Amino acid sequence: MNLQISIQPNLKLALRDPEASALGRKIIREGIVLMCQLGYEQFTFKKLAEAIDSTEASIYRYFENKHRLLLYFLTWYWNYVEYQCTVSMHNLNDPAVKIKKIIEILTGGLPSWADTSDIDKSALQDIVIAESSKAYLTKEVDDINSKQLFKPYKDLCHHIAIVFSEYNPKYAYPHSLASTVVETAQFQPFFMAHLPSLTDFGGEKGNTRKVSEYLESLVFAALSAR
């Protein structure tokens, strides 16, 4: 399978489409690797400019600041995950099977499908696990949200909520459960690696199956509650 993964540029997210130029594509691809290595706090446009043999001014022509760049990375990721869910559930009819597939996708690594993006998906997923909460845990969250910059994330949670409602149409909190599952799928691997006492499987770093089992028990218990 050869996929063309792309993002429809939002001019409030990127000042110009990075995929439209060689420099823009380099900013995205090398930026993912560098932010993964350094972490969001230590990452700067100056360091990225040095890594790609360019200038800070050139990067600022594409992104207003590093928070917008982080949002761009996350947008790419959530679009990719939603696409993955859509493809994987295309021929599934049983809501319980769909839920297990969603959890498998959320807790597993990005697939090894051949695509033309040339994105380091492992580094991108590490950024999502370690840094994604910083996208909305900010004083500017309402302004950012008003520009619909969280839309891909909210769309994914909404689609998961629809599947939960298929399983139990009377369940009152499908969107709350959906966002809880997505967040937990990110936090638990981080806790396993760095704060193991916050999990029941802290000594099993990298064992995503344990996270899947936990989420399945959580979701089906909630959806089956009277």
Contacts in CASP RR format, 6 or more apart in sequence:
PFRMAT RR
TARGET T0000
AUTHOR 0000-0000-0000
METHOD contacts of the structure
MODEL  1
MNLQISIQPNLKLALRDPEASALGRKIIREGIVLMCQLGYEQFTFKKLAE
AIDSTEASIYRYFENKHRLLLYFLTWYWNYVEYQCTVSMHNLNDPAVKIK
KIIEILTGGLPSWADTSDIDKSALQDIVIAESSKAYLTKEVDDINSKQLF
KPYKDLCHHIAIVFSEYNPKYAYPHSLASTVVETAQFQPFFMAHLPSLTD
FGGEKGNTRKVSEYLESLVFAALSAR
1 113 0 8 1.000
1 114 0 8 1.000
2 114 0 8 1.000
2 115 0 8 1.000
2 116 0 8 1.000
3 83 0 8 1.000
3 113 0 8 1.000
3 114 0 8 1.000
3 115 0 8 1.000
3 116 0 8 1.000
3 117 0 8 1.000
4 115 0 8 1.000
4 116 0 8 1.000
4 117 0 8 1.000
5 76 0 8 1.000
5 79 0 8 1.000
5 80 0 8 1.000
5 83 0 8 1.000
5 115 0 8 1.000
5 116 0 8 1.000
5 117 0 8 1.000
5 119 0 8 1.000
6 19 0 8 1.000
6 117 0 8 1.000
7 19 0 8 1.000
7 72 0 8 1.000
7 75 0 8 1.000
7 76 0 8 1.000
7 79 0 8 1.000
9 16 0 8 1.000
9 17 0 8 1.000
9 18 0 8 1.000
9 19 0 8 1.000
10 75 0 8 1.000
10 147 0 8 1.000
10 148 0 8 1.000
10 149 0 8 1.000
12 147 0 8 1.000
12 148 0 8 1.000
12 149 0 8 1.000
13 68 0 8 1.000
13 71 0 8 1.000
13 72 0 8 1.000
13 75 0 8 1.000
13 147 0 8 1.000
13 149 0 8 1.000
14 62 0 8 1.000
14 63 0 8 1.000
14 68 0 8 1.000
14 72 0 8 1.000
15 61 0 8 1.000
15 62 0 8 1.000
15 63 0 8 1.000
15 64 0 8 1.000
16 61 0 8 1.000
16 62 0 8 1.000
18 24 0 8 1.000
18 25 0 8 1.000
18 27 0 8 1.000
18 28 0 8 1.000
18 62 0 8 1.000
18 72 0 8 1.000
19 25 0 8 1.000
19 28 0 8 1.000
23 52 0 8 1.000
23 54 0 8 1.000
23 58 0 8 1.000
23 62 0 8 1.000
24 62 0 8 1.000
25 118 0 8 1.000
26 52 0 8 1.000
26 54 0 8 1.000
27 48 0 8 1.000
27 52 0 8 1.000
27 54 0 8 1.000
27 59 0 8 1.000
27 62 0 8 1.000
27 63 0 8 1.000
27 69 0 8 1.000
28 72 0 8 1.000
28 73 0 8 1.000
28 76 0 8 1.000
28 119 0 8 1.000
29 118 0 8 1.000
29 119 0 8 1.000
29 120 0 8 1.000
30 48 0 8 1.000
30 51 0 8 1.000
30 52 0 8 1.000
31 43 0 8 1.000
31 48 0 8 1.000
31 51 0 8 1.000
31 52 0 8 1.000
31 69 0 8 1.000
32 73 0 8 1.000
32 119 0 8 1.000
32 120 0 8 1.000
32 123 0 8 1.000
32 124 0 8 1.000
32 127 0 8 1.000
33 120 0 8 1.000
33 123 0 8 1.000
34 43 0 8 1.000
34 47 0 8 1.000
34 48 0 8 1.000
34 51 0 8 1.000
35 43 0 8 1.000
35 69 0 8 1.000
35 70 0 8 1.000
35 73 0 8 1.000
35 127 0 8 1.000
35 131 0 8 1.000
36 120 0 8 1.000
36 123 0 8 1.000
36 124 0 8 1.000
36 126 0 8 1.000
36 127 0 8 1.000
37 123 0 8 1.000
38 47 0 8 1.000
39 127 0 8 1.000
39 130 0 8 1.000
39 131 0 8 1.000
40 66 0 8 1.000
40 70 0 8 1.000
40 127 0 8 1.000
40 130 0 8 1.000
40 131 0 8 1.000
40 134 0 8 1.000
43 66 0 8 1.000
44 66 0 8 1.000
45 56 0 8 1.000
45 59 0 8 1.000
45 60 0 8 1.000
45 63 0 8 1.000
45 66 0 8 1.000
46 56 0 8 1.000
48 59 0 8 1.000
49 55 0 8 1.000
49 56 0 8 1.000
49 58 0 8 1.000
49 59 0 8 1.000
63 69 0 8 1.000
63 72 0 8 1.000
67 134 0 8 1.000
67 135 0 8 1.000
67 138 0 8 1.000
70 127 0 8 1.000
70 131 0 8 1.000
70 134 0 8 1.000
70 135 0 8 1.000
71 135 0 8 1.000
71 144 0 8 1.000
71 149 0 8 1.000
73 124 0 8 1.000
73 127 0 8 1.000
73 128 0 8 1.000
74 127 0 8 1.000
74 128 0 8 1.000
74 132 0 8 1.000
74 135 0 8 1.000
74 152 0 8 1.000
74 153 0 8 1.000
75 149 0 8 1.000
75 152 0 8 1.000
76 119 0 8 1.000
76 124 0 8 1.000
77 110 0 8 1.000
77 124 0 8 1.000
77 125 0 8 1.000
77 127 0 8 1.000
77 128 0 8 1.000
78 152 0 8 1.000
78 153 0 8 1.000
78 155 0 8 1.000
78 156 0 8 1.000
79 152 0 8 1.000
80 110 0 8 1.000
80 121 0 8 1.000
81 105 0 8 1.000
81 106 0 8 1.000
81 110 0 8 1.000
81 156 0 8 1.000
82 152 0 8 1.000
82 155 0 8 1.000
82 156 0 8 1.000
82 159 0 8 1.000
84 105 0 8 1.000
84 110 0 8 1.000
84 111 0 8 1.000
85 101 0 8 1.000
85 102 0 8 1.000
85 105 0 8 1.000
85 156 0 8 1.000
85 159 0 8 1.000
85 160 0 8 1.000
88 101 0 8 1.000
88 105 0 8 1.000
89 98 0 8 1.000
89 101 0 8 1.000
89 102 0 8 1.000
89 163 0 8 1.000
92 98 0 8 1.000
92 101 0 8 1.000
95 163 0 8 1.000
95 164 0 8 1.000
95 166 0 8 1.000
95 167 0 8 1.000
96 167 0 8 1.000
96 220 0 8 1.000
98 163 0 8 1.000
98 166 0 8 1.000
99 163 0 8 1.000
99 164 0 8 1.000
99 167 0 8 1.000
99 216 0 8 1.000
99 219 0 8 1.000
99 220 0 8 1.000
100 216 0 8 1.000
102 160 0 8 1.000
102 163 0 8 1.000
102 181 0 8 1.000
103 181 0 8 1.000
103 185 0 8 1.000
103 212 0 8 1.000
103 215 0 8 1.000
103 216 0 8 1.000
103 219 0 8 1.000
104 212 0 8 1.000
106 181 0 8 1.000
106 182 0 8 1.000
106 185 0 8 1.000
106 215 0 8 1.000
107 185 0 8 1.000
107 189 0 8 1.000
107 208 0 8 1.000
107 209 0 8 1.000
107 211 0 8 1.000
107 212 0 8 1.000
107 215 0 8 1.000
108 208 0 8 1.000
108 212 0 8 1.000
109 121 0 8 1.000
109 122 0 8 1.000
109 125 0 8 1.000
109 208 0 8 1.000
110 121 0 8 1.000
110 122 0 8 1.000
110 124 0 8 1.000
110 125 0 8 1.000
128 186 0 8 1.000
129 186 0 8 1.000
129 189 0 8 1.000
129 190 0 8 1.000
130 190 0 8 1.000
132 186 0 8 1.000
133 183 0 8 1.000
133 186 0 8 1.000
135 150 0 8 1.000
136 144 0 8 1.000
136 145 0 8 1.000
136 150 0 8 1.000
138 144 0 8 1.000
144 150 0 8 1.000
153 182 0 8 1.000
156 182 0 8 1.000
157 175 0 8 1.000
157 178 0 8 1.000
157 179 0 8 1.000
157 182 0 8 1.000
158 175 0 8 1.000
158 178 0 8 1.000
160 178 0 8 1.000
160 181 0 8 1.000
160 182 0 8 1.000
161 174 0 8 1.000
161 175 0 8 1.000
161 177 0 8 1.000
161 178 0 8 1.000
162 174 0 8 1.000
164 171 0 8 1.000
164 174 0 8 1.000
164 177 0 8 1.000
164 178 0 8 1.000
164 219 0 8 1.000
164 223 0 8 1.000
165 171 0 8 1.000
165 174 0 8 1.000
167 223 0 8 1.000
168 223 0 8 1.000
168 224 0 8 1.000
171 177 0 8 1.000
171 222 0 8 1.000
171 223 0 8 1.000
173 222 0 8 1.000
177 219 0 8 1.000
177 222 0 8 1.000
177 223 0 8 1.000
180 218 0 8 1.000
181 215 0 8 1.000
181 218 0 8 1.000
181 219 0 8 1.000
184 211 0 8 1.000
184 214 0 8 1.000
184 215 0 8 1.000
184 218 0 8 1.000
185 211 0 8 1.000
185 215 0 8 1.000
188 199 0 8 1.000
188 211 0 8 1.000
188 214 0 8 1.000
189 206 0 8 1.000
189 208 0 8 1.000
189 211 0 8 1.000
191 198 0 8 1.000
191 199 0 8 1.000
191 202 0 8 1.000
192 199 0 8 1.000
192 201 0 8 1.000
192 202 0 8 1.000
192 203 0 8 1.000
192 204 0 8 1.000
192 205 0 8 1.000
192 206 0 8 1.000
192 207 0 8 1.000
192 211 0 8 1.000
193 205 0 8 1.000
193 206 0 8 1.000
196 202 0 8 1.000
196 203 0 8 1.000
196 205 0 8 1.000
200 214 0 8 1.000
201 207 0 8 1.000
201 210 0 8 1.000
201 211 0 8 1.000
201 214 0 8 1.000
204 210 0 8 1.000
END
